[in-house]
Amino acid sequence: MREHMDTSLRNMFYDARAELPVVLRRRHPLVDLYEEPKEFVVTVDLPGIKKEDLEVSATEDTLTIKAESEKEEEIEEEGYYLRERGHMKFYRRLPLPKKVKPKQIKSTYQNGTLTMKLPKLEQEEKESVPVKIE
C-alpha cells in the first residue's frame, strides 16, 4: 500500500515520459523588466503565439499580458510518446516599480518576442508656497 501511495504521489508531480516536473512545464512567459533614465523596458518571450492572440493592457502602475492559442491541427493520440505543445493560455500581471504613462507605451512584436517601452511618469515638481502666519 505504501509503495502504491509513493508511486501515486510521485506521478502527481512528475511526468515520467518528459522527465520534467509538471510544475516546470507550465506555460508562463519569461519576462525581463529593467529601468532606463526615462522609461522602463519590458521584454516577454512568447514562442508560438501570434500577434492577434495577444492582449496587453496597462495602468500607471501595472502591466497585464494575456495570450491564448490553440494547436491548429488535430492528430490522434495513437503514436504520441510526448505531447507538451498545444493549447496555450496564460495571464501575467506585473506590478511596475514606478508610475508610467500608459497611453504612451510603444511596443513591437517580432519572432515571438514582445518588447515594450513604458515612459515614466515624471514626478510633479512640488511648488513651494509661502504660508502666512497670523
SVG drawing of the C-alpha trace seen along z (x, -y; Angstrom):
<svg xmlns="http://www.w3.org/2000/svg" viewBox="-8 -88 27 90">
<polyline fill="none" stroke="black" stroke-width="0.4" points="0.0,0.0 2.8,-2.4 4.6,-1.7 1.4,-2.4 0.9,-5.7 4.6,-6.7 4.2,-6.0 0.9,-7.9 2.4,-11.0 5.5,-10.9 3.4,-10.6 1.3,-13.6 4.3,-15.9 6.4,-14.2 5.6,-13.2 7.8,-10.1 7.7,-10.4 9.0,-14.0 11.4,-13.6 10.5,-17.1 8.4,-18.1 4.9,-19.0 5.3,-22.2 8.2,-23.3 6.3,-22.6 3.5,-25.1 3.3,-27.9 4.4,-31.2 6.0,-33.8 9.6,-34.7 9.9,-38.4 12.7,-40.9 11.9,-44.3 14.6,-47.0 14.8,-50.7 16.4,-53.3 16.6,-57.0 13.3,-58.0 11.5,-54.7 11.1,-51.0 11.7,-48.3 9.8,-45.1 10.7,-42.1 8.5,-39.0 9.2,-35.7 6.1,-34.3 7.1,-31.5 4.4,-30.1 2.0,-33.0 0.5,-35.0 0.3,-38.8 -3.5,-38.6 -3.7,-36.1 -2.0,-38.6 -3.7,-41.1 -1.8,-43.7 -3.2,-46.4 -1.6,-48.9 -2.4,-51.3 0.0,-53.7 1.3,-51.0 0.5,-47.6 1.2,-45.8 -1.1,-42.9 -0.3,-40.3 -2.8,-37.7 -2.5,-35.2 -4.3,-32.1 -3.7,-30.0 -5.0,-26.7 -3.0,-24.0 -4.2,-24.1 -4.0,-20.5 -5.7,-17.6 -3.6,-14.4 -4.9,-11.2 -3.4,-10.2 -2.1,-6.9 1.6,-7.2 2.3,-10.0 5.1,-9.5 5.3,-13.0 2.8,-15.9 3.8,-19.2 2.7,-21.6 -0.9,-22.5 -3.4,-24.8 -1.6,-27.6 -3.2,-30.1 -1.5,-32.4 -2.0,-35.5 0.7,-37.7 0.2,-40.8 3.4,-42.8 3.4,-45.5 5.6,-48.3 8.3,-49.8 7.2,-53.4 4.3,-55.0 4.3,-55.1 2.3,-56.9 0.1,-54.0 -1.2,-56.0 2.4,-56.5 3.6,-52.9 5.3,-51.7 5.5,-48.0 6.9,-45.7 6.4,-42.0 9.0,-40.2 10.0,-36.5 8.0,-35.6 9.4,-38.4 7.3,-41.3 9.2,-44.4 7.6,-47.4 8.9,-50.8 7.0,-52.4 7.7,-56.1 8.0,-57.1 5.5,-59.5 7.5,-62.5 7.2,-63.5 5.2,-66.6 7.5,-69.3 6.1,-70.4 5.8,-74.1 6.8,-75.7 4.2,-78.2 4.8,-80.6 2.4,-80.2 1.3,-83.3 1.5,-83.1 -1.1,-85.1"/>
</svg>
